[in-house]
């Protein structure tokens, strides 16, 4: 990590970031999420205190989702999983993405995937508690404190860090649409998006 302005951090230059001050001002989870989101580990990234605000706001948005999830609590959670097919597919895609990115140490893109999921969840009128729980379990390695706090506020007795990692359904993780490339006499003439599994005749008609 480089200092603000792109210079190398050095005590002699007085541009070293004091993590205690950052934690006191923004919180430990904000610092952790920001550091992981800054960029790939193999690249030199300039520190930006102002950019910490974005990580803080992301965690605040996760906190507000708690009210939306708790307002739809039912005795049998499995019967009330989200009916929104887009969110359901995105949830499985996010589990797949975050799982693979953690193994590949691509933490910045894993956090980005979580931000996209939160964006979609915010737009839902109703949010199944089970879906919110999956989000918290995915977030736990990146923001362990807020995840644990929200988990306990859902009435859980066991730590979220003792919970099994979420699993995804490969079929549900597939994108809802696919790109169809149109060729005429071996030359690409265009492309269009079509629902996955669309009938051949319908694809041919659209291509024409």
PyMOL commands that set and color helices and strands:
alter all, ss='L'
color gray80, all
select helices_A, chain A and resi 19-26+28-37+52-70+77-80+85-103+107-123+129-139+144-153+160-162+200-207
alter helices_A, ss='H'
color red, helices_A
select strands_A, chain A and resi 177-184+187-195
alter strands_A, ss='S'
color yellow, strands_A
deselect
rebuild
show_as cartoon
